[in-house]
Amino acid sequence: MRAIIIGAGITGPVTAIALQKAGIDAEVHEAYQRTADGVGAYLNLAPNGLAALQVLGIDQHDLGGFDTHTLALRSASGRPLAHLPMGRDDAAGTVSQTVRRSDLYVRLRDEAARRGIPVEYGKRLVDATTRPDGGVVASFADGTTAEGDLLIGADGLHSRVRAILDPACPPPRYTGLLNTGGYASGVSVDAPEGTFTMTFGRRAFFAYANRAPGDVWWFANVPQARAATDDELAAWTPDRWRAELISLFADDDGPALDLIAATPSIIAPWNTLDLPTVPVWHRGPIGLIGDAAHAISPTSGQGASLAIEDGVLLARFLRDHGDPAAAFTAFEAFRRTRVEKLIAQAKRTSNQKIPNPLTRVLRDRVILPLVGRAAARTTRDWITDYRIDWAAPTNHVTS
């Protein structure tokens, strides 16, 4: 069996490595002419995603990130609201990692190359068709084609493969927030290493993690009633955006203003989007995984982890079912409930970040303290304790 994978971000290389482990050849095709080294902000890799990487022999401490084990939630006045674990240590010592997206991308890309998996750049997918014998032909904008027994769309939120499978698929949903962030240097914060301190500010949401003395990573979620257009996003010049953030956090307790001032280059704002449900995950030997099938708000801290889970799980289903169409069908039946439940939960969390005088008191005095107490008593977590048993057969798994 030979697989064509569209997209060489995080999901594509992981899937190719997992397919190789399952005895299936794969080649990855990336639309852009160049690699994405140094591109993007940072993300959280939760224990469930890290455990899935361990199935492939990729160690959590070889990703260039740092341990992040706790969330400390605070009000705009600095009052503690809750302490939440970012996943609990398992027998393997798996702890959430905060890592630059580009570092993770480079590590996975280089690992795929080390294992002999080909990655082609400048291959923008135009169409994918099924041959009479059941195989797939991928056609690219440069006039070239690729043929295989199946095609996997790992091409993200704005997936071309998804549009081919279902032109009527609903577009991504705006969640009500702009994202931004940066890396502050030469400034100290009163927070232990490994803890993300998150503040529900009066006008916007701010979070930071102390990576090391004088090295603080932070992000902000800025409420906006509608998604910004490309022109509106471009109008936020670096100086104007910095001034806007200073204004937003001027009345909140905490180090936001110091961190913004100590950040040489603040990441330009972008709309936060998700996909609540994608009606069509596959047709015959063509299927979707990762953000192409179930994009989730970064509020969840699960986007990359779910994509990594997908790659490993789909490889197992293809290993055990043999027929790509049957494997995609079984994979969807097994997977859809978990990911859509997480997307809905992440949207509720995003809503909590949008200031509302009517709900702030309920959130700060009732909901979050209750969540914190429940987390302290819980010994299992359905999200981060999820583990993949590579050896277990999937032939008879349907849910």
C-alpha positions as CSV (number, residue, x, y, z in Angstrom):
1,M,0.0,0.0,0.0
2,R,1.2,3.5,-0.9
3,A,-0.1,6.7,0.7
4,I,-0.1,10.3,-0.6
5,I,-0.1,12.8,2.2
6,I,-1.0,16.4,1.5
7,G,0.5,18.8,4.0
8,A,3.9,18.8,5.7
9,G,3.2,20.8,8.8
10,I,2.9,18.7,12.0
11,T,0.2,16.2,11.0
12,G,1.7,15.1,7.7
13,P,5.2,14.0,8.9
14,V,3.8,12.3,12.0
15,T,1.3,10.3,9.8
16,A,4.0,9.3,7.4
17,I,6.2,8.1,10.3
18,A,3.3,6.1,11.8
19,L,2.4,4.6,8.4
20,Q,6.0,3.5,7.9
21,K,5.8,1.8,11.4
22,A,2.7,0.1,10.1
23,G,4.5,-1.1,7.0
24,I,2.9,1.3,4.6
25,D,4.9,3.6,2.2
26,A,4.1,7.3,2.2
27,E,5.2,10.4,0.5
28,V,4.4,14.0,1.7
29,H,3.5,16.9,-0.5
30,E,3.6,20.4,0.7
31,A,2.1,23.4,-1.1
32,Y,4.7,26.0,-0.1
33,Q,8.0,26.2,-2.0
34,R,10.0,26.4,1.2
35,T,10.0,24.9,4.7
36,A,8.4,26.7,7.6
37,D,11.4,27.1,9.8
38,G,11.0,30.0,12.3
39,V,7.3,30.5,11.3
40,G,4.5,30.8,13.9
41,A,4.1,31.1,17.6
42,Y,4.2,28.4,20.2
43,L,1.8,25.7,21.3
44,N,1.2,23.2,24.1
45,L,1.8,19.5,23.6
46,A,-0.3,17.7,26.2
47,P,0.6,14.2,27.7
48,N,-1.8,12.5,25.3
49,G,0.0,13.9,22.3
50,L,3.4,13.3,23.7
51,A,2.5,9.7,24.5
52,A,1.5,9.2,20.9
53,L,4.9,10.5,19.8
54,Q,6.5,8.1,22.1
55,V,4.8,5.3,20.2
56,L,6.8,6.4,17.2
57,G,10.1,6.6,19.2
58,I,10.1,10.4,19.5
59,D,11.0,11.6,23.0
60,Q,9.2,14.6,24.6
61,H,12.4,16.1,25.8
62,D,13.8,16.2,22.3
63,L,11.4,18.8,21.0
64,G,13.1,22.0,22.1
65,G,10.3,22.9,24.6
66,F,10.0,23.1,28.4
67,D,7.9,21.3,31.0
68,T,4.5,23.1,31.8
69,H,2.5,21.2,34.4
70,T,0.1,23.8,36.0
71,L,-2.4,26.5,35.1
72,A,-2.8,29.3,37.6
73,L,-6.0,31.2,36.9
74,R,-6.4,34.8,38.2
75,S,-8.9,37.6,38.1
76,A,-8.2,41.0,36.7
77,S,-7.4,42.2,40.2
78,G,-4.9,39.3,40.7
79,R,-7.1,37.2,42.9
80,P,-6.3,33.5,42.6
81,L,-9.3,31.6,41.0
82,A,-8.0,28.1,40.5
83,H,-5.0,25.8,40.0
84,L,-5.4,23.2,37.4
85,P,-3.0,20.4,36.3
86,M,-2.0,20.4,32.6
87,G,-2.1,16.6,32.6
88,R,-0.7,14.4,35.3
89,D,2.7,12.6,35.2
90,D,2.2,9.0,34.0
91,A,4.5,6.0,34.6
92,A,6.7,7.3,31.7
93,G,7.0,10.8,33.3
94,T,5.1,12.5,30.5
95,V,4.6,16.2,31.3
96,S,3.0,18.8,29.0
97,Q,5.5,20.6,26.9
98,T,5.3,24.2,25.6
99,V,7.3,24.4,22.3
100,R,7.7,26.8,19.4
101,R,5.6,25.5,16.5
102,S,8.6,25.8,14.2
103,D,10.8,23.8,16.5
104,L,8.3,21.0,16.6
105,Y,7.8,21.2,12.8
106,V,11.6,21.0,12.2
107,R,12.0,18.1,14.6
108,L,9.3,16.1,12.9
109,R,10.4,17.0,9.4
110,D,14.0,16.0,10.1
111,E,12.8,12.7,11.8
112,A,10.8,11.9,8.7
113,A,13.8,12.6,6.5
114,R,16.1,10.5,8.7
115,R,13.7,7.6,8.3
116,G,13.8,7.9,4.5
117,I,10.3,9.4,4.0
118,P,10.2,11.7,0.9
119,V,8.8,15.3,1.3
120,E,8.1,17.3,-1.9
121,Y,7.8,21.1,-1.7
122,G,6.0,23.5,-4.1
123,K,3.2,20.9,-4.6
124,R,-0.1,22.8,-4.3
125,L,-2.9,20.3,-4.6
126,V,-5.5,21.2,-7.3
127,D,-7.5,18.0,-7.5
128,A,-7.7,14.4,-6.4
129,T,-9.5,11.7,-8.4
130,T,-10.0,8.0,-8.0
131,R,-8.8,5.6,-10.6
132,P,-10.9,2.7,-12.0
133,D,-8.7,0.3,-10.0
134,G,-9.5,2.1,-6.8
135,G,-6.2,4.1,-6.5
136,V,-5.9,7.9,-6.3
137,V,-4.3,10.5,-8.6
138,A,-3.3,13.8,-7.0
139,S,-2.9,16.7,-9.4
140,F,-0.7,19.7,-8.5
141,A,-0.7,23.3,-9.7
142,D,2.8,22.9,-11.2
143,G,1.3,20.3,-13.7
144,T,2.7,17.2,-12.0
145,T,0.8,14.3,-10.5
146,A,1.3,11.7,-7.9
147,E,-0.4,8.3,-7.7
148,G,-1.1,6.0,-4.7
149,D,-3.5,3.6,-3.1
150,L,-4.9,6.3,-0.8
151,L,-4.7,10.1,-0.2
152,I,-4.6,11.7,3.3
153,G,-5.6,15.3,3.7
154,A,-3.4,16.7,6.5
155,D,-3.5,20.2,5.0
156,G,-5.0,22.1,7.9
157,L,-7.8,24.4,8.7
158,H,-8.2,25.6,5.1
159,S,-7.9,22.2,3.6
160,R,-8.0,21.8,-0.2
161,V,-8.7,18.1,0.3
162,R,-11.7,18.9,2.4
163,A,-13.1,21.2,-0.3
164,I,-12.6,18.4,-2.9
165,L,-14.4,15.9,-0.8
166,D,-17.3,18.3,0.1
167,P,-17.5,21.6,-1.6
168,A,-20.6,22.4,0.6
169,C,-18.7,21.9,3.9
170,P,-19.4,24.8,6.3
171,P,-16.5,27.2,6.5
172,P,-14.4,27.6,9.7
173,R,-16.1,29.4,12.6
174,Y,-14.8,32.5,14.2
175,T,-14.7,32.0,18.0
176,G,-14.7,35.7,19.0
177,L,-11.1,36.2,19.8
178,L,-7.9,37.6,18.1
179,N,-4.7,35.8,19.1
180,T,-1.2,37.3,19.6
181,G,1.8,36.7,21.8
182,G,5.6,37.0,22.1
183,Y,8.8,36.2,23.9
184,A,9.9,38.6,26.6
185,S,13.6,38.7,27.5
186,G,15.5,40.3,30.4
187,V,12.4,40.6,32.7
188,S,11.5,38.6,35.8
189,V,8.1,37.5,36.9
190,D,6.9,36.2,40.2
191,A,5.9,32.7,39.0
192,P,7.5,29.3,39.3
193,E,8.9,27.7,36.2
194,G,6.5,25.3,34.6
195,T,3.4,27.2,35.5
196,F,1.2,29.1,33.0
197,T,-0.4,32.1,34.8
198,M,-3.6,33.2,33.1
199,T,-5.5,36.4,33.9
200,F,-9.1,37.1,32.9
201,G,-8.6,40.8,32.3
202,R,-11.1,43.5,32.3
203,R,-10.8,43.9,28.5
204,A,-8.8,40.9,27.3
205,F,-7.2,37.7,28.4
206,F,-3.4,37.4,29.2
207,A,-1.2,34.4,30.0
208,Y,2.5,33.9,30.5
209,A,4.9,31.1,31.4
210,N,8.3,31.5,33.0
211,R,10.6,29.4,30.8
212,A,13.7,30.4,32.6
213,P,15.1,33.4,34.4
214,G,14.6,36.4,32.1
215,D,12.8,34.3,29.4
216,V,9.0,34.6,29.6
217,W,6.6,33.3,26.9
218,W,3.2,35.0,26.8
219,F,0.0,35.2,24.7
220,A,-3.1,37.3,24.7
221,N,-6.7,36.8,23.5
222,V,-8.4,40.0,22.4
223,P,-12.2,39.9,22.1
224,Q,-13.6,41.2,18.8
225,A,-17.2,40.9,17.7
226,R,-16.5,39.7,14.2
227,A,-13.5,38.2,12.4
228,A,-11.0,40.7,11.2
229,T,-10.5,40.9,7.4
230,D,-7.1,40.5,5.9
231,D,-6.9,44.3,5.3
232,E,-7.9,45.0,9.0
233,L,-5.3,42.6,10.2
234,A,-2.6,44.2,8.0
235,A,-3.6,47.6,9.4
236,W,-2.3,46.5,12.8
237,T,1.3,47.7,12.3
238,P,3.7,46.5,15.0
239,D,3.7,49.9,16.8
240,R,-0.1,50.3,16.6
241,W,-0.7,46.7,17.9
242,R,1.7,47.2,20.8
243,A,-0.1,50.4,21.8
244,E,-3.4,48.6,21.6
245,L,-2.2,45.8,23.9
246,I,-0.9,48.3,26.4
247,S,-4.2,50.0,26.5
248,L,-6.1,46.8,26.9
249,F,-4.1,45.6,29.9
250,A,-3.4,49.0,31.5
251,D,-6.0,48.4,34.4
252,D,-5.2,44.8,35.2
253,D,-3.0,43.5,38.0
254,G,0.0,41.5,36.8
255,P,3.1,41.8,34.7
256,A,1.4,42.2,31.2
257,L,2.7,45.7,30.6
258,D,6.2,44.8,31.6
259,L,6.2,41.7,29.4
260,I,4.8,43.6,26.4
261,A,7.5,46.2,26.8
262,A,10.2,43.6,27.1
263,T,9.1,41.8,23.9
264,P,11.2,43.0,20.8
265,S,8.8,41.6,18.2
266,I,5.1,41.0,19.1
267,I,3.4,38.4,16.9
268,A,0.8,40.0,14.6
269,P,-2.8,39.3,15.5
270,W,-4.8,36.5,13.8
271,N,-8.4,35.3,14.0
272,T,-9.1,32.3,16.2
273,L,-11.1,29.7,14.2
274,D,-12.4,26.2,14.6
275,L,-14.5,23.6,12.8
276,P,-17.4,22.5,15.0
277,T,-18.2,19.6,12.7
278,V,-17.0,18.4,9.3
279,P,-19.8,16.4,7.7
280,V,-17.6,14.4,5.3
281,W,-14.3,13.0,6.6
282,H,-13.7,10.6,3.7
283,R,-14.9,9.3,0.3
284,G,-13.4,5.9,-0.8
285,P,-9.6,6.0,-0.5
286,I,-9.4,9.8,0.2
287,G,-9.7,11.0,3.8
288,L,-9.0,13.8,6.3
289,I,-7.1,14.0,9.6
290,G,-5.9,16.7,12.0
291,D,-7.2,20.2,11.6
292,A,-8.5,19.4,8.1
293,A,-11.1,17.2,9.8
294,H,-11.6,18.8,13.3
295,A,-9.8,22.1,13.8
296,I,-10.0,23.1,17.5
297,S,-9.5,26.5,19.2
298,P,-6.0,26.9,20.7
299,T,-7.8,27.6,24.0
300,S,-7.9,23.8,24.3
301,G,-4.2,23.3,24.3
302,Q,-5.0,20.1,22.2
303,G,-4.7,21.0,18.5
304,A,-1.3,19.5,17.9
305,S,-1.9,16.6,20.3
306,L,-5.2,15.6,18.6
307,A,-3.4,15.7,15.2
308,I,-0.6,13.5,16.4
309,E,-3.1,11.1,17.9
310,D,-4.9,11.0,14.5
311,G,-1.7,10.1,12.6
312,V,-0.9,7.2,14.9
313,L,-4.5,5.9,15.0
314,L,-5.1,6.1,11.3
315,A,-1.9,4.1,10.7
316,R,-3.2,1.4,13.0
317,F,-6.6,1.3,11.2
318,L,-4.9,1.1,7.8
319,R,-2.5,-1.6,9.1
320,D,-5.4,-3.8,10.3
321,H,-8.1,-3.2,7.6
322,G,-6.0,-3.2,4.5
323,D,-8.6,-1.5,2.4
324,P,-8.3,2.3,2.6
325,A,-12.0,3.0,2.4
326,A,-12.8,0.5,5.2
327,A,-10.0,1.9,7.3
328,F,-11.2,5.5,6.9
329,T,-14.7,4.5,7.8
330,A,-13.6,2.7,11.0
331,F,-11.3,5.5,11.9
332,E,-14.1,8.1,11.7
333,A,-16.4,6.0,13.7
334,F,-13.8,5.6,16.4
335,R,-12.6,9.2,16.4
336,R,-15.4,11.7,15.7
337,T,-17.0,11.7,19.2
338,R,-13.8,12.5,21.1
339,V,-12.7,15.3,18.9
340,E,-16.1,17.0,18.5
341,K,-16.6,16.9,22.3
342,L,-13.3,18.6,22.7
343,I,-14.1,21.2,20.1
344,A,-17.3,22.1,21.9
345,Q,-15.5,22.3,25.3
346,A,-12.8,24.6,23.8
347,K,-15.5,26.9,22.5
348,R,-17.0,27.2,25.9
349,T,-13.6,28.0,27.3
350,S,-13.1,30.7,24.6
351,N,-16.5,32.2,25.6
352,Q,-15.2,32.6,29.2
353,K,-12.4,34.8,27.9
354,I,-14.7,37.4,26.5
355,P,-15.4,40.0,29.2
356,N,-19.1,40.2,30.2
357,P,-20.2,42.0,33.4
358,L,-23.2,39.7,33.7
359,T,-21.1,36.5,33.7
360,R,-17.8,37.6,35.3
361,V,-19.0,37.2,38.9
362,L,-20.4,33.8,38.2
363,R,-17.2,32.6,36.4
364,D,-14.8,34.0,39.0
365,R,-16.7,33.2,42.2
366,V,-18.5,30.0,41.3
367,I,-17.5,28.2,38.1
368,L,-13.7,28.4,38.2
369,P,-13.3,27.7,42.0
370,L,-15.6,24.6,41.5
371,V,-13.5,23.5,38.5
372,G,-10.3,23.8,40.6
373,R,-11.6,21.8,43.5
374,A,-12.9,19.1,41.2
375,A,-9.5,18.9,39.4
376,A,-7.8,18.5,42.7
377,R,-9.9,15.5,43.6
378,T,-9.7,13.8,40.1
379,T,-7.2,11.1,39.5
380,R,-8.0,10.5,35.8
381,D,-8.6,12.9,33.0
382,W,-10.4,11.8,29.8
383,I,-8.4,14.3,27.7
384,T,-4.8,14.0,28.7
385,D,-4.8,10.5,30.0
386,Y,-5.7,9.1,26.6
387,R,-3.2,6.5,25.4
388,I,-2.9,4.5,22.1
389,D,-2.1,0.8,22.3
390,W,-0.2,0.3,19.1
391,A,-0.3,-3.5,19.4
392,A,-4.1,-3.7,19.8
393,P,-5.9,-4.8,16.7
394,T,-8.5,-2.4,15.3
395,N,-10.4,-4.7,13.0
396,H,-13.4,-5.0,15.3
397,V,-13.3,-1.5,16.9
398,T,-16.3,0.6,16.0
399,S,-16.5,3.3,18.8
